Amino acid sequence: MAQSNNSRISSRINTRNHSSNNLRNHSSSNSPDNLRNNQSIYEQNLQLLKEYYPDFYDRVVSPDFSNPGLELHPHSQPDNCVLKSGNINLNLHSAYDVEREMENLLAPLDHDDENQLILIFGLGYGHCLDYIKKKRIKYKRVVVFEPYNDILQDTLKKRRLHELLGRRDVYVHLFKIPNEMSSLLIQEAMSSRNVKIIFHISYRTIYKDLYDNVLRTFISEKTSINTSIATFEHFIGEWTNNQFKSIKRLDHSAAALYGKFKGVPGIVASAGPSLEKHFDKLRGIYDKAVIVSPGTSSRIFNSQKIGSHISMSIDSQIYQANIYNGFNLDSVLVGSYRLNPQVCERFPNRVFRVILNTEFIARYYNEWANRDVGAVDDHASVASSAIDLLFNMGCNPIILLGQDLCYYDNRLYAGAAKNTLSGQYLNMVEDVDIHGAKVFTYSGFKAMQHDMENINIHYRPYVKIYNATESGLNIHGIENVTFDYILEKFIRNNPFNVPEVFKSVFDDIDESGNNAIAHKDNTTNWNRDSVSVSKRSMESDSAGNNAIAHKDNANQNNKSVSEFLKHVLEECGKAEDIIREKEAEFSKFEKLKARGVARSRLNSEMSYISSYNKHLEDIKFYKDVLQRSTQQQLTYHRAAASYISDSGEDYDGVEVFEKRLDGAILDYINKIKIIIAMEMVGEEAMKDIERKAHEGILLE
């Protein structure tokens, strides 16, 4: 075991005990000479830990890591003790047959599987490790999770550390916080294909609440990971397809609006039930404040014939398009690039685009084509992204309406009848609103609440955000006021003429010819050249408003969308070739491992394989799009690979992660090629293309 790197250990896993030469080579510290010098086994063990594993040592001796509710009492058998916690009294190990206890405990293990990862809840007196050694059970790694330090301290008084842990690939974590253990469990579980989880009955009984909490958190996190992966798999094709179709339209960038409304009040009018009490007041302030109707509230504004300047939509699903059936307001649409294409087809007016921080293809295209980028973050709700938009436009203050984040009268939206919640919203949790009244909400609304709180913290130095919803959940940190207060203080008597500012922006766009106006009746095809546009960069002034710095790009060569598609195909081809070469090298590496070659040779081979990553990251499309688009689903795999590879003793975590990442990227490349082919050659040719893709023959 190499000497521990304290900063790495403390920042990543806190306590990590490796079995290697440090323990075996210091067996002399337990020599008869030391014993004759009255140094107990416990003192020798602590000395070794303090010298080589100071972070682990700190936890072993710290009173903060003891369990005040646990008592250890002597047992008539020297290799056992009695545990007492409240009304529970039980032996740490079997008083009848420890061998049989270990046999039952470790029954799930495959004695001949050298790739199994063994995770053990509770070390006890180490009999489990003795049994694994005695029965010559093969494994890749044994990881012990020890809650608190009470039992471990007693173990260190009875067992010599070098005998207990001085064996191949044994690790010990000492913890007391459930989230810490569940996180480590996730990392370990993601580092191997074959995981066995074992628990001592005594530990599970004494630490029942802790064990249940860890297990519940572990399952929750694993479910979250699996859901994230499933969401990615479900939507990645849709998001990618929609981005390419949005690029095709050559819509205006929302950056044309940025900085043009400095000091103008901005209102995010969401669709919560409370919005309906503000309908009449909203009708009278169209000239005095920028009104954004995000998502479903656009349908409500349309049905109530209330003017809003901006309708904002960012979701990729087709149901978003239904919001604009019969839409006849004068609003402009600000939409994301992943927005369902049918939304823009049905929307009758101008369309502006914002680029979400998760829309990597759209961002890459706009940078490649030297186009404006109107960037906002992808938040838990479109209302949160609307705050980003208003901030970038220069609005101050920003006022929230209809942000109930809970249900009143079992209805979801303003104007809806009572008791009209559909089944998907019936999984409610109880909470209290700003008036202290009991209300019901659900996890999605709680995520939005937390999101708004973080946004307020981010923007607080630059702009004031008010919550004038007058009901709903409290968004901590955002001041609750009445809408009448907002009207009197900021709106009714202000000097602004908001429609005139919008008209000025539209006139500038139309006269400059810098952006093609692509509406329902003016959709460009893939071979049409895009006109040159001026590139703008935003700078925040001291007041927090965003200024636009214009750069003259008149001499820039026009680039067509069809050129971009060809460029993407070329970049994908380069990345694919390197990944295939890397796969071949991994196959060679597997053969070398199977032959049992020297570790120095394996280190050299792994370094060579890693060099392929540098070549991949030299491809800008790979680095900015392919890698970033797939890394979210592999976050825990990456953490596991980094965690396992820290010791330099195990390549499996790295190999598993690299192969998963490369496989995900190859799948994504295939999706991109099919999407581009569909647009370029049409539906009729796609049957043959899909057949080839199914057979693994990617497009050339």
KADADA-V548147 format. One record per pair of residues at least 12 apart in sequence whose ideal C-beta (glycine too) atoms are under 6 Angstrom apart, sorted by sequence separation. I is the first residue (numbers start at 1). J is the second residue. If there is no record, write none. Layout:
I/J ; I/J
This chain:
80/92 ; 376/388 ; 428/440 ; 470/482 ; 536/548 ; 537/549 ; 641/653 ; 677/689 ; 71/84 ; 80/93 ; 298/311 ; 376/389 ; 465/478 ; 466/479 ; 467/480 ; 468/481 ; 640/653 ; 641/654 ; 30/44 ; 333/347 ; 428/442 ; 536/550 ; 29/44 ; 70/85 ; 293/308 ; 427/442 ; 466/481 ; 468/483 ; 516/531 ; 69/85 ; 534/550 ; 535/551 ; 589/605 ; 641/657 ; 1/18 ; 291/308 ; 332/349 ; 291/309 ; 292/310 ; 293/311 ; 294/312 ; 332/350 ; 333/351 ; 334/352 ; 355/373 ; 468/486 ; 515/533 ; 535/553 ; 1/20 ; 290/309 ; 321/340 ; 514/533 ; 534/553 ; 638/657 ; 674/693 ; 292/312 ; 311/331 ; 320/340 ; 332/352 ; 334/354 ; 336/356 ; 354/374 ; 355/375 ; 357/377 ; 358/378 ; 514/534 ; 637/657 ; 1/22 ; 118/139 ; 123/144 ; 286/307 ; 321/342 ; 338/359 ; 357/378 ; 456/477 ; 532/553 ; 26/48 ; 267/289 ; 310/332 ; 311/333 ; 312/334 ; 313/335 ; 314/336 ; 316/338 ; 318/340 ; 321/343 ; 324/346 ; 337/359 ; 354/376 ; 356/378 ; 453/475 ; 456/478 ; 677/699 ; 116/139 ; 117/140 ; 123/146 ; 283/306 ; 308/331 ; 320/343 ; 324/347 ; 452/475 ; 453/476 ; 637/660 ; 670/693 ; 114/138 ; 117/141 ; 118/142 ; 119/143 ; 120/144 ; 121/145 ; 265/289 ; 266/290 ; 267/291 ; 268/292 ; 269/293 ; 282/306 ; 299/323 ; 310/334 ; 316/340 ; 318/342 ; 449/473 ; 453/477 ; 532/556 ; 585/609 ; 102/127 ; 115/140 ; 271/296 ; 279/304 ; 298/323 ; 302/327 ; 321/346 ; 337/362 ; 102/128 ; 111/137 ; 112/138 ; 264/290 ; 271/297 ; 313/339 ; 449/475 ; 532/558 ; 634/660 ; 673/699 ; 270/297 ; 302/329 ; 634/661 ; 109/137 ; 141/169 ; 142/170 ; 143/171 ; 144/172 ; 145/173 ; 146/174 ; 148/176 ; 269/297 ; 670/698 ; 98/127 ; 102/131 ; 261/290 ; 271/300 ; 529/558 ; 22/52 ; 125/155 ; 313/343 ; 582/612 ; 529/560 ; 92/124 ; 182/214 ; 126/159 ; 181/214 ; 185/218 ; 406/439 ; 407/440 ; 578/612 ; 630/664 ; 178/213 ; 182/217 ; 186/221 ; 406/441 ; 526/561 ; 527/562 ; 630/665 ; 145/181 ; 178/214 ; 182/218 ; 526/562 ; 578/615 ; 126/164 ; 179/217 ; 433/471 ; 578/616 ; 630/668 ; 17/56 ; 178/217 ; 433/472 ; 626/665 ; 15/55 ; 405/445 ; 434/474 ; 15/56 ; 405/448 ; 15/59 ; 405/449 ; 575/619 ; 10/55 ; 143/188 ; 574/619 ; 606/651 ; 9/55 ; 79/125 ; 434/480 ; 575/622 ; 571/619 ; 3/52 ; 4/53 ; 6/55 ; 571/621 ; 147/207 ; 147/210 ; 398/463 ; 403/469 ; 406/472 ; 380/447 ; 381/448 ; 384/451 ; 396/463 ; 397/464 ; 398/465 ; 399/466 ; 400/467 ; 401/468 ; 405/472 ; 406/473 ; 314/382 ; 380/448 ; 387/455 ; 391/459 ; 401/469 ; 404/472 ; 405/473 ; 119/188 ; 397/466 ; 399/468 ; 312/382 ; 314/385 ; 380/451 ; 384/455 ; 379/451 ; 391/463 ; 242/316 ; 312/386 ; 117/192 ; 124/200 ; 239/316 ; 116/194 ; 117/195 ; 118/196 ; 119/197 ; 120/198 ; 121/199 ; 122/200 ; 238/316 ; 115/194 ; 70/150 ; 116/196 ; 254/334 ; 67/148 ; 122/203 ; 463/544 ; 72/154 ; 121/203 ; 462/544 ; 65/148 ; 66/149 ; 67/150 ; 579/662 ; 65/149 ; 66/150 ; 109/196 ; 295/382 ; 399/486 ; 108/196 ; 294/382 ; 60/149 ; 294/383 ; 246/337 ; 294/386 ; 576/669 ; 243/337 ; 292/386 ; 243/338 ; 242/338 ; 245/341 ; 572/669 ; 254/352 ; 239/338 ; 251/351 ; 252/352 ; 253/353 ; 254/354 ; 572/672 ; 251/353 ; 290/395 ; 92/202 ; 45/156 ; 65/176 ; 565/676 ; 90/202 ; 48/161 ; 270/383 ; 42/156 ; 300/414 ; 42/157 ; 59/174 ; 268/383 ; 300/415 ; 45/161 ; 243/359 ; 255/372 ; 243/361 ; 247/365 ; 268/386 ; 41/160 ; 243/362 ; 253/372 ; 255/374 ; 254/374 ; 85/206 ; 253/374 ; 83/206 ; 278/401 ; 266/390 ; 275/401 ; 275/402 ; 274/402 ; 266/395 ; 30/160 ; 272/402 ; 274/404 ; 264/395 ; 271/402 ; 273/404 ; 261/393 ; 262/394 ; 265/397 ; 266/398 ; 267/399 ; 268/400 ; 269/401 ; 270/402 ; 272/404 ; 261/394 ; 263/396 ; 269/402 ; 270/403 ; 258/392 ; 261/395 ; 27/162 ; 258/393 ; 259/394 ; 273/408 ; 257/393 ; 24/162 ; 273/411 ; 276/414 ; 23/162 ; 275/414 ; 276/415 ; 273/414 ; 23/165 ; 24/166 ; 271/413 ; 23/166 ; 271/414 ; 19/165 ; 19/166 ; 19/167 ; 19/170 ; 394/545 ; 526/679 ; 17/171 ; 392/546 ; 17/172 ; 15/173 ; 15/174 ; 372/533 ; 371/533 ; 372/536 ; 370/535 ; 345/520 ; 370/553 ; 370/556 ; 369/559 ; 274/469 ; 274/471 ; 365/564 ; 289/491 ; 288/491 ; 278/483 ; 285/491 ; 288/494 ; 288/496 ; 290/498 ; 287/497 ; 287/498 ; 265/490 ; 265/491 ; 264/496 ; 260/501 ; 260/505 ; 256/505 ; 256/509 ; 364/624 ; 364/625 ; 252/515 ; 361/625 ; 360/625 ; 250/516 ; 251/518 ; 250/518 ; 360/628 ; 249/518 ; 360/629 ; 250/524 ; 250/530 ; 258/538 ; 255/536 ; 262/545 ; 259/546 ; 258/546 ; 259/547 ; 259/548 ; 258/548 ; 248/561 ; 232/633 ; 229/633 ; 228/633 ; 225/636 ; 244/675 ; 237/671 ; 241/675 ; 240/675 ; 190/636 ; 190/637 ; 191/640 ; 186/636 ; 190/640 ; 187/639 ; 187/640 ; 191/644 ; 187/643 ; 191/653 ; 18/647 ; 8/646
